[in-house]
Amino acid sequence: MSVEHLTLAAGTTRLPYLYSAPASGTLAPAPLVLFLHGKRDAGTDLNLLLRWPLPQHVERSPGVPYHFAGPQLPADVSWRERRSAVLALVEHLLQTRPIDASRVVLTGFSMGAAGGWELAVAHPEVFSAFVPVSGKVPEHYGPAEFERLRDIPVWAFNGERDERAGPEQARRGLAALEAAGGQTRFTEIAGGDHFIESAVYLDPVLEAWWLGQRRAALAPAV
C-alpha cells in the first residue's frame, strides 16, 4: 500500500506521521491502527519508521484491511510530551477518513509501549484494543489506573531474553490489571530479545484479533 508522509499542526506543535489507507475498494469504515515507535526512531525523517516490521508490512502488503498511522517524535521528546498532539491526530483522522471510531487499535514498541500505556489511561474512551510490545507496565500504576483500563482488551508481548523489558514485570502488571477486571493476554516470545517486532506484527493471528475488537459503547445498534 502507498504510505503518505504527512504533518498535523496541533496548536503550536507540528506532528509528522505516516499514513496509509486500507486496500483499494474498501468503502465501509475500517479500523485504525495507531503505532507509537521506539526511542531510536525519533527525529525528523519519517523513513526511520519504515525500517520496522509493522510499517514495512503496511507499505508492502496490497491487502491491509485497516487505516494505519505512525506519528514521529522529535529527538529527546517523550510520548507523554506529545500526548495531546497524538490524540489530536486520532481526532483529525476520525473526522477526515472513513474510519470506524469504535475500532481504534493502539500499539507501541518499547518507548512507544510506555507511551501507549499513558495514552490509554488518559483516554480509555478512544481505544478498542492495546498491544504493547517489548514494554513495561508502569510500576507506579495502581487501582485507579487499572480501573480506567478495564474495558480495553490488552495483548502484551515480551521476549523471553529481553534484558530491557523482561516478561516477569509485564506478567505482574497484567495480573494487577486482570484483578481490576481488565481483559488481558500475554505472549512471551521464546528466545526473543528486545527486538521481537517481526514475530509479533507479522502474525496473522494478532491482526485478526485486533480487527475483531470493538468498543461496546460505540457498537452499532441491532
C-alpha positions as CSV (number, residue, x, y, z in Angstrom):
1,M,0.0,0.0,0.0
2,S,1.1,3.6,-0.6
3,V,2.3,5.2,2.6
4,E,2.0,9.0,2.8
5,H,4.3,11.3,4.7
6,L,2.1,13.9,6.3
7,T,2.2,16.5,9.1
8,L,-0.5,17.6,11.5
9,A,-0.5,21.1,13.0
10,A,-1.8,20.7,16.5
11,G,-1.8,24.1,18.1
12,T,1.8,25.2,18.1
13,T,3.0,21.6,17.7
14,R,3.7,20.0,14.4
15,L,3.4,16.2,14.4
16,P,4.8,14.4,11.3
17,Y,3.2,11.0,10.7
18,L,3.0,8.1,8.2
19,Y,-0.5,7.3,6.9
20,S,-1.9,4.6,4.8
21,A,-5.5,3.9,3.8
22,P,-6.9,0.3,3.6
23,A,-6.8,-1.7,0.4
24,S,-8.5,0.0,-2.6
25,G,-12.1,-0.8,-3.0
26,T,-12.8,-0.7,0.8
27,L,-15.7,1.7,1.1
28,A,-17.1,0.9,4.5
29,P,-15.5,2.5,7.6
30,A,-12.4,0.5,8.5
31,P,-10.4,0.2,11.8
32,L,-7.4,2.5,12.5
33,V,-4.2,1.1,13.9
34,L,-2.1,3.7,15.7
35,F,1.6,2.8,16.1
36,L,4.0,4.5,18.5
37,H,7.6,4.0,17.7
38,G,10.6,3.3,20.0
39,K,13.3,5.8,21.0
40,R,15.7,5.2,18.2
41,D,13.2,6.3,15.6
42,A,12.7,9.8,16.9
43,G,13.9,12.6,14.7
44,T,12.9,14.4,11.5
45,D,13.0,11.6,9.0
46,L,9.8,9.5,8.7
47,N,11.7,6.9,6.7
48,L,13.2,5.8,10.0
49,L,9.8,4.2,10.9
50,L,9.8,2.3,7.6
51,R,12.8,0.2,8.8
52,W,10.5,-1.7,11.2
53,P,8.1,-4.6,10.6
54,L,4.7,-3.1,11.1
55,P,5.2,0.0,8.9
56,Q,7.0,-2.2,6.4
57,H,4.1,-4.7,6.3
58,V,1.6,-1.9,5.7
59,E,3.8,-0.4,2.9
60,R,4.5,-3.7,1.2
61,S,1.2,-5.6,1.5
62,P,-1.5,-5.0,-1.1
63,G,-4.5,-6.0,1.1
64,V,-4.1,-4.4,4.5
65,P,-7.7,-4.0,5.8
66,Y,-7.2,-1.0,8.1
67,H,-6.0,2.6,8.2
68,F,-2.5,3.0,9.6
69,A,-1.0,6.0,11.3
70,G,2.5,6.2,12.7
71,P,3.4,9.6,14.3
72,Q,7.1,10.5,14.9
73,L,8.6,12.3,17.9
74,P,11.4,14.8,17.7
75,A,14.6,13.7,19.2
76,D,14.7,13.9,23.0
77,V,10.9,14.3,23.3
78,S,8.7,11.7,25.1
79,W,5.3,10.4,24.1
80,R,4.0,12.0,27.3
81,E,5.0,15.4,26.0
82,R,3.2,14.8,22.7
83,R,0.1,13.0,24.1
84,S,-2.2,15.9,23.2
85,A,-0.8,16.0,19.7
86,V,-1.3,12.3,19.2
87,L,-4.9,12.5,20.4
88,A,-5.4,15.4,18.0
89,L,-4.1,13.2,15.2
90,V,-6.6,10.5,16.0
91,E,-9.4,13.0,16.1
92,H,-8.3,14.5,12.8
93,L,-8.2,11.1,11.1
94,L,-11.6,10.2,12.5
95,Q,-13.0,13.4,11.1
96,T,-11.4,13.2,7.7
97,R,-11.1,9.5,6.8
98,P,-13.7,6.7,6.7
99,I,-12.6,5.1,10.0
100,D,-14.8,3.1,12.3
101,A,-14.5,5.1,15.5
102,S,-15.4,2.0,17.6
103,R,-12.3,0.2,16.3
104,V,-9.2,2.3,17.0
105,V,-6.3,0.0,17.9
106,L,-3.3,1.4,19.9
107,T,0.1,-0.3,19.7
108,G,3.6,0.7,20.6
109,F,7.1,-0.7,20.7
110,S,9.5,-0.2,23.7
111,M,9.3,3.5,24.5
112,G,6.1,3.5,22.3
113,A,4.6,0.8,24.5
114,A,5.3,3.0,27.6
115,G,3.6,6.0,25.8
116,G,0.8,3.7,24.8
117,W,0.0,2.8,28.5
118,E,-0.1,6.5,29.3
119,L,-2.3,7.4,26.4
120,A,-4.7,4.5,27.1
121,V,-5.0,5.5,30.8
122,A,-5.6,9.2,29.8
123,H,-8.2,8.4,27.1
124,P,-9.6,4.9,27.6
125,E,-12.8,6.0,25.7
126,V,-10.8,6.2,22.4
127,F,-9.3,2.7,22.0
128,S,-10.8,-0.7,21.2
129,A,-7.6,-2.6,22.0
130,F,-4.0,-2.0,23.1
131,V,-1.0,-4.1,22.1
132,P,2.3,-3.1,24.0
133,V,5.4,-4.8,22.5
134,S,8.7,-5.0,24.5
135,G,7.3,-2.7,27.1
136,K,6.8,-2.4,30.8
137,V,3.6,-1.9,32.7
138,P,4.3,1.4,34.6
139,E,5.4,0.5,38.1
140,H,3.5,3.3,39.7
141,Y,0.2,2.2,38.3
142,G,-2.3,1.2,40.9
143,P,-6.1,0.5,41.3
144,A,-7.1,3.9,39.8
145,E,-5.1,3.4,36.6
146,F,-6.1,-0.2,36.2
147,E,-9.8,0.7,36.7
148,R,-9.6,3.1,33.8
149,L,-8.1,0.4,31.6
150,R,-10.5,-2.4,32.4
151,D,-12.6,-2.0,29.3
152,I,-9.7,-2.0,26.8
153,P,-8.5,-5.5,25.8
154,V,-4.7,-5.7,26.2
155,W,-2.5,-8.2,24.5
156,A,1.2,-7.7,25.6
157,F,4.3,-9.3,24.0
158,N,7.8,-9.6,25.6
159,G,10.8,-11.5,24.6
160,E,12.0,-14.3,26.8
161,R,15.5,-12.9,26.9
162,D,14.7,-9.2,26.9
163,E,17.0,-7.5,29.4
164,R,15.3,-4.1,29.0
165,A,11.7,-5.1,29.5
166,G,11.6,-8.7,30.8
167,P,8.4,-10.8,30.8
168,E,8.1,-11.2,34.5
169,Q,7.5,-7.5,35.1
170,A,4.9,-7.5,32.3
171,R,3.2,-10.5,33.9
172,R,2.9,-8.8,37.2
173,G,1.4,-5.7,35.8
174,L,-1.1,-7.6,33.6
175,A,-2.1,-9.7,36.7
176,A,-2.9,-6.5,38.5
177,L,-4.9,-5.2,35.6
178,E,-6.8,-8.5,35.4
179,A,-7.5,-8.4,39.1
180,A,-9.2,-5.0,38.5
181,G,-11.5,-6.6,35.9
182,G,-9.3,-6.0,32.9
183,Q,-9.1,-8.2,29.8
184,T,-5.5,-9.3,29.2
185,R,-3.5,-11.7,27.1
186,F,0.2,-12.2,27.3
187,T,2.7,-13.9,24.9
188,E,6.3,-14.5,25.7
189,I,8.4,-14.9,22.5
190,A,10.6,-17.9,23.1
191,G,14.3,-17.0,22.8
192,G,13.3,-13.4,21.9
193,D,15.3,-10.4,22.9
194,H,14.0,-6.8,22.9
195,F,13.5,-6.7,19.1
196,I,10.6,-9.1,18.6
197,E,8.5,-6.9,16.2
198,S,8.6,-9.4,13.3
199,A,7.4,-12.3,15.4
200,V,4.6,-10.1,16.8
201,Y,3.4,-7.8,14.0
202,L,3.7,-10.3,11.1
203,D,1.5,-12.8,12.9
204,P,-1.9,-13.0,11.2
205,V,-3.4,-14.2,14.5
206,L,-2.7,-10.9,16.1
207,E,-4.1,-9.0,13.1
208,A,-7.3,-11.0,13.2
209,W,-7.6,-10.4,17.0
210,W,-7.2,-6.6,16.9
211,L,-9.5,-6.3,13.9
212,G,-12.1,-8.1,15.9
213,Q,-12.1,-5.8,18.9
214,R,-14.8,-3.1,19.1
215,R,-15.7,-0.7,21.8
216,A,-19.1,-1.8,23.1
217,A,-20.2,1.8,23.7
218,L,-20.0,2.6,20.0
219,A,-21.2,-0.7,18.7
220,P,-24.0,-0.2,16.1
221,A,-27.5,-0.8,17.2
222,V,-29.0,-4.2,16.2
